[in-house]
Amino acid sequence: MNAKKGDWVLIHNIVLKPEERAPQVPDDTKEVPLEMWVKGFINHDASVDDEVEITTMTGRIVRGRLIDINPYYKHDYGKCVPELLKIGLQLKDITFGGEDRE
């Protein structure tokens, strides 16, 4: 996949290697690197895994490895639960009244 100058991209960078972490951090934290993911507009054409430079929405210039082009949120809240739809309609009827509400 190739990114063109000006495309919205996601980059990754290792900020600190495990051996560079502060001594006061918990042991399980010391065992992993401090990582950074940043989104912005790429400043030159590149391919995924290339070292690139981007400009963030706030105008910062950041360097890192190109991970994704046009990134988006991939999480969701699970599948539809039909019972919750019915409960929502029942609650609306109880709260705002139906035909037989006084």
N, CA, C and O atoms as a GROMACS GRO file, in nm:
protein
  408
    1MET      N    1   0.083  -0.117   0.000
    1MET     CA    2   0.000   0.000   0.000
    1MET      C    3   0.088   0.124   0.000
    1MET      O    4   0.188   0.130   0.071
    2ASN      N    5   0.051   0.222  -0.079
    2ASN     CA    6   0.131   0.344  -0.089
    2ASN      C    7   0.051   0.465  -0.044
    2ASN      O    8  -0.069   0.475  -0.070
    3ALA      N    9   0.119   0.556   0.023
    3ALA     CA   10   0.057   0.682   0.067
    3ALA      C   11   0.114   0.795  -0.017
    3ALA      O   12   0.233   0.798  -0.047
    4LYS      N   13   0.028   0.887  -0.054
    4LYS     CA   14   0.068   1.006  -0.130
    4LYS      C   15   0.080   1.123  -0.034
    4LYS      O   16   0.012   1.126   0.069
    5LYS      N   17   0.163   1.217  -0.067
    5LYS     CA   18   0.179   1.336   0.015
    5LYS      C   19   0.041   1.397   0.044
    5LYS      O   20  -0.039   1.417  -0.046
    6GLY      N   21   0.016   1.425   0.173
    6GLY     CA   22  -0.112   1.483   0.213
    6GLY      C   23  -0.215   1.382   0.262
    6GLY      O   24  -0.318   1.422   0.316
    7ASP      N   25  -0.189   1.252   0.242
    7ASP     CA   26  -0.283   1.149   0.291
    7ASP      C   27  -0.283   1.145   0.444
    7ASP      O   28  -0.182   1.175   0.507
    8TRP      N   29  -0.398   1.109   0.502
    8TRP     CA   30  -0.413   1.091   0.647
    8TRP      C   31  -0.358   0.954   0.680
    8TRP      O   32  -0.402   0.854   0.624
    9VAL      N   33  -0.261   0.947   0.772
    9VAL     CA   34  -0.193   0.821   0.802
    9VAL      C   35  -0.173   0.803   0.953
    9VAL      O   36  -0.192   0.895   1.032
   10LEU      N   37  -0.133   0.682   0.989
   10LEU     CA   38  -0.098   0.648   1.126
   10LEU      C   39   0.047   0.602   1.127
   10LEU      O   40   0.087   0.518   1.046
   11ILE      N   41   0.126   0.657   1.221
   11ILE     CA   42   0.264   0.614   1.234
   11ILE      C   43   0.287   0.556   1.373
   11ILE      O   44   0.208   0.578   1.465
   12HIS      N   45   0.396   0.482   1.387
   12HIS     CA   46   0.433   0.418   1.514
   12HIS      C   47   0.579   0.449   1.540
   12HIS      O   48   0.661   0.458   1.448
   13ASN      N   49   0.612   0.465   1.669
   13ASN     CA   50   0.749   0.495   1.707
   13ASN      C   51   0.775   0.437   1.846
   13ASN      O   52   0.686   0.438   1.931
   14ILE      N   53   0.896   0.387   1.868
   14ILE     CA   54   0.938   0.345   2.002
   14ILE      C   55   1.001   0.467   2.068
   14ILE      O   56   1.104   0.518   2.022
   15VAL      N   57   0.939   0.515   2.175
   15VAL     CA   58   0.989   0.633   2.245
   15VAL      C   59   1.104   0.595   2.338
   15VAL      O   60   1.208   0.661   2.339
   16LEU      N   61   1.084   0.488   2.416
   16LEU     CA   62   1.188   0.439   2.506
   16LEU      C   63   1.196   0.287   2.497
   16LEU      O   64   1.093   0.219   2.499
   17LYS      N   65   1.318   0.234   2.487
   17LYS     CA   66   1.337   0.089   2.492
   17LYS      C   67   1.323   0.045   2.638
   17LYS      O   68   1.335   0.128   2.728
   18PRO      N   69   1.297  -0.084   2.662
   18PRO     CA   70   1.278  -0.129   2.801
   18PRO      C   71   1.391  -0.088   2.895
   18PRO      O   72   1.366  -0.048   3.009
   19GLU      N   73   1.514  -0.096   2.848
   19GLU     CA   74   1.629  -0.061   2.934
   19GLU      C   75   1.640   0.089   2.960
   19GLU      O   76   1.716   0.131   3.047
   20GLU      N   77   1.565   0.170   2.885
   20GLU     CA   78   1.568   0.316   2.904
   20GLU      C   79   1.455   0.366   2.993
   20GLU      O   80   1.449   0.485   3.023
   21ARG      N   81   1.366   0.277   3.036
   21ARG     CA   82   1.252   0.316   3.119
   21ARG      C   83   1.300   0.362   3.257
   21ARG      O   84   1.405   0.319   3.304
   22ALA      N   85   1.223   0.450   3.320
   22ALA     CA   86   1.256   0.501   3.452
   22ALA      C   87   1.258   0.389   3.556
   22ALA      O   88   1.178   0.296   3.547
   23PRO      N   89   1.349   0.396   3.654
   23PRO     CA   90   1.360   0.288   3.752
   23PRO      C   91   1.238   0.274   3.843
   23PRO      O   92   1.216   0.166   3.897
   24GLN      N   93   1.160   0.378   3.861
   24GLN     CA   94   1.047   0.372   3.953
   24GLN      C   95   0.920   0.314   3.892
   24GLN      O   96   0.821   0.295   3.964
   25VAL      N   97   0.918   0.284   3.762
   25VAL     CA   98   0.797   0.227   3.702
   25VAL      C   99   0.783   0.081   3.745
   25VAL      O  100   0.883   0.016   3.776
   26PRO      N  101   0.661   0.027   3.749
   26PRO     CA  102   0.640  -0.113   3.789
   26PRO      C  103   0.720  -0.209   3.702
   26PRO      O  104   0.749  -0.180   3.585
   27ASP      N  105   0.755  -0.324   3.760
   27ASP     CA  106   0.839  -0.422   3.690
   27ASP      C  107   0.779  -0.466   3.557
   27ASP      O  108   0.851  -0.477   3.457
   28ASP      N  109   0.646  -0.492   3.553
   28ASP     CA  110   0.586  -0.538   3.427
   28ASP      C  111   0.591  -0.427   3.322
   28ASP      O  112   0.596  -0.457   3.202
   29THR      N  113   0.590  -0.302   3.363
   29THR     CA  114   0.600  -0.190   3.270
   29THR      C  115   0.743  -0.177   3.216
   29THR      O  116   0.763  -0.146   3.099
   30LYS      N  117   0.841  -0.201   3.302
   30LYS     CA  118   0.983  -0.191   3.261
   30LYS      C  119   1.018  -0.292   3.152
   30LYS      O  120   1.113  -0.270   3.076
   31GLU      N  121   0.943  -0.400   3.144
   31GLU     CA  122   0.975  -0.508   3.050
   31GLU      C  123   0.936  -0.477   2.906
   31GLU      O  124   0.977  -0.549   2.815
   32VAL      N  125   0.856  -0.372   2.884
   32VAL     CA  126   0.810  -0.341   2.748
   32VAL      C  127   0.852  -0.199   2.709
   32VAL      O  128   0.871  -0.115   2.796
   33PRO      N  129   0.865  -0.173   2.580
   33PRO     CA  130   0.901  -0.038   2.538
   33PRO      C  131   0.784   0.059   2.554
   33PRO      O  132   0.668   0.017   2.555
   34LEU      N  133   0.816   0.187   2.565
   34LEU     CA  134   0.714   0.291   2.562
   34LEU      C  135   0.691   0.323   2.415
   34LEU      O  136   0.783   0.366   2.345
   35GLU      N  137   0.568   0.302   2.368
   35GLU     CA  138   0.537   0.318   2.227
   35GLU      C  139   0.446   0.437   2.203
   35GLU      O  140   0.375   0.482   2.293
   36MET      N  141   0.449   0.489   2.080
   36MET     CA  142   0.368   0.604   2.043
   36MET      C  143   0.304   0.577   1.907
   36MET      O  144   0.372   0.534   1.813
   37TRP      N  145   0.176   0.604   1.897
   37TRP     CA  146   0.105   0.601   1.770
   37TRP      C  147   0.049   0.741   1.747
   37TRP      O  148  -0.012   0.798   1.838
   38VAL      N  149   0.069   0.796   1.629
   38VAL     CA  150   0.025   0.932   1.599
   38VAL      C  151  -0.038   0.935   1.460
   38VAL      O  152   0.011   0.870   1.367
   39LYS      N  153  -0.147   1.011   1.447
   39LYS     CA  154  -0.211   1.030   1.317
   39LYS      C  155  -0.178   1.170   1.265
   39LYS      O  156  -0.162   1.264   1.342
   40GLY      N  157  -0.168   1.180   1.134
   40GLY     CA  158  -0.142   1.310   1.073
   40GLY      C  159  -0.137   1.298   0.922
   40GLY      O  160  -0.166   1.193   0.865
   41PHE      N  161  -0.098   1.408   0.859
   41PHE     CA  162  -0.088   1.414   0.713
   41PHE      C  163   0.057   1.388   0.674
   41PHE      O  164   0.149   1.455   0.723
   42ILE      N  165   0.077   1.290   0.586
   42ILE     CA  166   0.213   1.253   0.547
   42ILE      C  167   0.275   1.364   0.462
   42ILE      O  168   0.208   1.425   0.378
   43ASN      N  169   0.404   1.389   0.483
   43ASN     CA  170   0.473   1.499   0.415
   43ASN      C  171   0.538   1.459   0.283
   43ASN      O  172   0.588   1.545   0.211
   44HIS      N  173   0.539   1.331   0.250
   44HIS     CA  174   0.598   1.284   0.124
   44HIS      C  175   0.541   1.147   0.090
   44HIS      O  176   0.488   1.079   0.178
   45ASP      N  177   0.549   1.106  -0.036
   45ASP     CA  178   0.501   0.974  -0.077
   45ASP      C  179   0.582   0.866  -0.006
   45ASP      O  180   0.703   0.881   0.015
   46ALA      N  181   0.516   0.757   0.030
   46ALA     CA  182   0.584   0.647   0.100
   46ALA      C  183   0.499   0.521   0.094
   46ALA      O  184   0.382   0.524   0.055
   47SER      N  185   0.560   0.411   0.135
   47SER     CA  186   0.492   0.282   0.145
   47SER      C  187   0.481   0.242   0.291
   47SER      O  188   0.557   0.290   0.375
   48VAL      N  189   0.386   0.154   0.321
   48VAL     CA  190   0.371   0.102   0.457
   48VAL      C  191   0.504   0.042   0.499
   48VAL      O  192   0.572  -0.024   0.420
   49ASP      N  193   0.542   0.063   0.623
   49ASP     CA  194   0.668   0.021   0.687
   49ASP      C  195   0.785   0.115   0.660
   49ASP      O  196   0.892   0.096   0.716
   50ASP      N  197   0.767   0.216   0.575
   50ASP     CA  198   0.874   0.315   0.553
   50ASP      C  199   0.881   0.410   0.672
   50ASP      O  200   0.780   0.433   0.739
   51GLU      N  201   0.998   0.465   0.697
   51GLU     CA  202   1.015   0.570   0.796
   51GLU      C  203   0.967   0.700   0.730
   51GLU      O  204   1.016   0.737   0.623
   52VAL      N  205   0.872   0.769   0.793
   52VAL     CA  206   0.811   0.887   0.731
   52VAL      C  207   0.804   1.004   0.829
   52VAL      O  208   0.832   0.990   0.948
   53GLU      N  209   0.768   1.117   0.775
   53GLU     CA  210   0.746   1.238   0.854
   53GLU      C  211   0.603   1.284   0.827
   53GLU      O  212   0.559   1.289   0.712
   54ILE      N  213   0.532   1.318   0.936
   54ILE     CA  214   0.395   1.365   0.922
   54ILE      C  215   0.378   1.499   0.991
   54ILE      O  216   0.460   1.539   1.073
   55THR      N  217   0.270   1.567   0.955
   55THR     CA  218   0.230   1.689   1.025
   55THR      C  219   0.095   1.658   1.090
   55THR      O  220   0.000   1.621   1.022
   56THR      N  221   0.089   1.675   1.223
   56THR     CA  222  -0.034   1.645   1.296
   56THR      C  223  -0.135   1.758   1.279
   56THR      O  224  -0.103   1.862   1.222
   57MET      N  225  -0.255   1.736   1.328
   57MET     CA  226  -0.359   1.840   1.322
   57MET      C  227  -0.318   1.966   1.397
   57MET      O  228  -0.365   2.075   1.366
   58THR      N  229  -0.231   1.951   1.497
   58THR     CA  230  -0.187   2.066   1.574
   58THR      C  231  -0.062   2.130   1.517
   58THR      O  232  -0.009   2.226   1.573
   59GLY      N  233  -0.013   2.077   1.404
   59GLY     CA  234   0.102   2.136   1.336
   59GLY      C  235   0.237   2.079   1.377
   59GLY      O  236   0.341   2.125   1.329
   60ARG      N  237   0.237   1.979   1.467
   60ARG     CA  238   0.366   1.917   1.505
   60ARG      C  239   0.418   1.831   1.391
   60ARG      O  240   0.341   1.770   1.317
   61ILE      N  241   0.550   1.827   1.377
   61ILE     CA  242   0.616   1.739   1.280
   61ILE      C  243   0.667   1.619   1.359
   61ILE      O  244   0.742   1.635   1.455
   62VAL      N  245   0.627   1.499   1.318
   62VAL     CA  246   0.662   1.377   1.391
   62VAL      C  247   0.713   1.274   1.291
   62VAL      O  248   0.661   1.263   1.180
   63ARG      N  249   0.817   1.198   1.333
   63ARG     CA  250   0.870   1.091   1.249
   63ARG      C  251   0.835   0.956   1.309
   63ARG      O  252   0.825   0.941   1.431
   64GLY      N  253   0.815   0.857   1.222
   64GLY     CA  254   0.787   0.722   1.268
   64GLY      C  255   0.766   0.629   1.150
   64GLY      O  256   0.778   0.668   1.034
   65ARG      N  257   0.736   0.504   1.182
   65ARG     CA  258   0.714   0.402   1.078
   65ARG      C  259   0.568   0.405   1.036
   65ARG      O  260   0.478   0.400   1.120
   66LEU      N  261   0.545   0.413   0.905
   66LEU     CA  262   0.409   0.419   0.850
   66LEU      C  263   0.339   0.285   0.875
   66LEU      O  264   0.385   0.180   0.832
   67ILE      N  265   0.226   0.292   0.946
   67ILE     CA  266   0.150   0.173   0.984
   67ILE      C  267   0.025   0.156   0.897
   67ILE      O  268  -0.004   0.046   0.850
   68ASP      N  269  -0.049   0.267   0.875
   68ASP     CA  270  -0.179   0.257   0.808
   68ASP      C  271  -0.209   0.385   0.732
   68ASP      O  272  -0.164   0.493   0.770
   69ILE      N  273  -0.284   0.372   0.625
   69ILE     CA  274  -0.328   0.485   0.544
   69ILE      C  275  -0.479   0.499   0.564
   69ILE      O  276  -0.552   0.400   0.558
   70ASN      N  277  -0.525   0.620   0.586
   70ASN     CA  278  -0.666   0.648   0.618
   70ASN      C  279  -0.715   0.561   0.733
   70ASN      O  280  -0.812   0.487   0.717
   71PRO      N  281  -0.649   0.568   0.850
   71PRO     CA  282  -0.689   0.485   0.964
   71PRO      C  283  -0.827   0.523   1.015
   71PRO      O  284  -0.871   0.637   1.000
   72TYR      N  285  -0.894   0.427   1.075
   72TYR     CA  286  -1.026   0.450   1.133
   72TYR      C  287  -1.040   0.362   1.256
   72TYR      O  288  -0.964   0.267   1.275
   73TYR      N  289  -1.138   0.394   1.340
   73TYR     CA  290  -1.163   0.315   1.460
   73TYR      C  291  -1.227   0.183   1.419
   73TYR      O  292  -1.322   0.181   1.341
   74LYS      N  293  -1.175   0.074   1.472
   74LYS     CA  294  -1.221  -0.058   1.433
   74LYS      C  295  -1.297  -0.128   1.546
   74LYS      O  296  -1.331  -0.246   1.531
   75HIS      N  297  -1.326  -0.060   1.656
   75HIS     CA  298  -1.398  -0.122   1.766
   75HIS      C  299  -1.549  -0.105   1.746
   75HIS      O  300  -1.593  -0.020   1.669
   76ASP      N  301  -1.626  -0.185   1.815
   76ASP     CA  302  -1.771  -0.170   1.815
   76ASP      C  303  -1.825  -0.215   1.950
   76ASP      O  304  -1.748  -0.250   2.039
   77TYR      N  305  -1.954  -0.213   1.966
   77TYR     CA  306  -2.015  -0.249   2.092
   77TYR      C  307  -2.087  -0.384   2.082
   77TYR      O  308  -2.178  -0.410   2.161
   78GLY      N  309  -2.048  -0.467   1.989
   78GLY     CA  310  -2.105  -0.600   1.977
   78GLY      C  311  -2.226  -0.604   1.885
   78GLY      O  312  -2.262  -0.504   1.823
   79LYS      N  313  -2.286  -0.722   1.878
   79LYS     CA  314  -2.402  -0.743   1.791
   79LYS      C  315  -2.529  -0.687   1.852
   79LYS      O  316  -2.537  -0.663   1.973
   80CYS      N  317  -2.627  -0.666   1.768
   80CYS     CA  318  -2.757  -0.616   1.811
   80CYS      C  319  -2.823  -0.717   1.906
   80CYS      O  320  -2.817  -0.838   1.883
   81VAL      N  321  -2.884  -0.665   2.012
   81VAL     CA  322  -2.956  -0.749   2.107
   81VAL      C  323  -3.104  -0.712   2.095
   81VAL      O  324  -3.145  -0.609   2.149
   82PRO      N  325  -3.186  -0.793   2.024
   82PRO     CA  326  -3.325  -0.759   2.000
   82PRO      C  327  -3.405  -0.732   2.126
   82PRO      O  328  -3.493  -0.646   2.126
   83GLU      N  329  -3.374  -0.803   2.234
   83GLU     CA  330  -3.446  -0.782   2.361
   83GLU      C  331  -3.430  -0.638   2.410
   83GLU      O  332  -3.524  -0.580   2.466
   84LEU      N  333  -3.311  -0.579   2.389
   84LEU     CA  334  -3.289  -0.441   2.432
   84LEU      C  335  -3.371  -0.343   2.350
   84LEU      O  336  -3.413  -0.240   2.402
   85LEU      N  337  -3.394  -0.373   2.224
   85LEU     CA  338  -3.479  -0.288   2.141
   85LEU      C  339  -3.622  -0.285   2.196
   85LEU      O  340  -3.684  -0.180   2.206
   86LYS      N  341  -3.672  -0.404   2.233
   86LYS     CA  342  -3.807  -0.414   2.288
   86LYS      C  343  -3.817  -0.342   2.422
   86LYS      O  344  -3.915  -0.273   2.449
   87ILE      N  345  -3.716  -0.359   2.506
   87ILE     CA  346  -3.714  -0.291   2.636
   87ILE      C  347  -3.715  -0.140   2.615
   87ILE      O  348  -3.784  -0.068   2.687
   88GLY      N  349  -3.640  -0.093   2.518
   88GLY     CA  350  -3.637   0.051   2.489
   88GLY      C  351  -3.773   0.105   2.450
   88GLY      O  352  -3.812   0.213   2.494
   89LEU      N  353  -3.846   0.030   2.368
   89LEU     CA  354  -3.981   0.072   2.328
   89LEU      C  355  -4.077   0.068   2.447
   89LEU      O  356  -4.160   0.157   2.464
   90GLN      N  357  -4.066  -0.038   2.530
   90GLN     CA  358  -4.151  -0.048   2.648
   90GLN      C  359  -4.124   0.067   2.745
   90GLN      O  360  -4.217   0.125   2.800
   91LEU      N  361  -3.998   0.100   2.765
   91LEU     CA  362  -3.961   0.208   2.855
   91LEU      C  363  -4.015   0.342   2.804
   91LEU      O  364  -4.063   0.424   2.882
   92LYS      N  365  -4.007   0.362   2.674
   92LYS     CA  366  -4.060   0.485   2.615
   92LYS      C  367  -4.210   0.495   2.638
   92LYS      O  368  -4.262   0.602   2.670
   93ASP      N  369  -4.279   0.384   2.622
   93ASP     CA  370  -4.424   0.381   2.644
   93ASP      C  371  -4.458   0.411   2.790
   93ASP      O  372  -4.549   0.488   2.818
   94ILE      N  373  -4.384   0.349   2.882
   94ILE     CA  374  -4.409   0.372   3.025
   94ILE      C  375  -4.377   0.516   3.064
   94ILE      O  376  -4.453   0.579   3.138
   95THR      N  377  -4.266   0.567   3.014
   95THR     CA  378  -4.222   0.701   3.051
   95THR      C  379  -4.310   0.811   2.994
   95THR      O  380  -4.347   0.905   3.064
   96PHE      N  381  -4.346   0.800   2.867
   96PHE     CA  382  -4.419   0.908   2.801
   96PHE      C  383  -4.567   0.878   2.782
   96PHE      O  384  -4.640   0.960   2.728
   97GLY      N  385  -4.611   0.763   2.824
   97GLY     CA  386  -4.751   0.726   2.820
   97GLY      C  387  -4.794   0.674   2.685
   97GLY      O  388  -4.748   0.718   2.580
   98GLY      N  389  -4.884   0.579   2.692
   98GLY     CA  390  -4.943   0.523   2.573
   98GLY      C  391  -5.090   0.559   2.568
   98GLY      O  392  -5.133   0.654   2.633
   99GLU      N  393  -5.168   0.483   2.492
   99GLU     CA  394  -5.311   0.510   2.479
   99GLU      C  395  -5.383   0.495   2.612
   99GLU      O  396  -5.472   0.574   2.642
  100ASP      N  397  -5.346   0.394   2.694
  100ASP     CA  398  -5.418   0.370   2.819
  100ASP      C  399  -5.351   0.438   2.938
  100ASP      O  400  -5.380   0.401   3.052
  101ARG      N  401  -5.264   0.535   2.917
  101ARG     CA  402  -5.202   0.611   3.026
  101ARG      C  403  -5.286   0.735   3.054
  101ARG      O  404  -5.336   0.798   2.961
  102GLU      N  405  -5.300   0.770   3.180
  102GLU     CA  406  -5.377   0.888   3.215
  102GLU      C  407  -5.287   1.008   3.230
  102GLU      O  408  -5.335   1.118   3.260
   0.00000   0.00000   0.00000
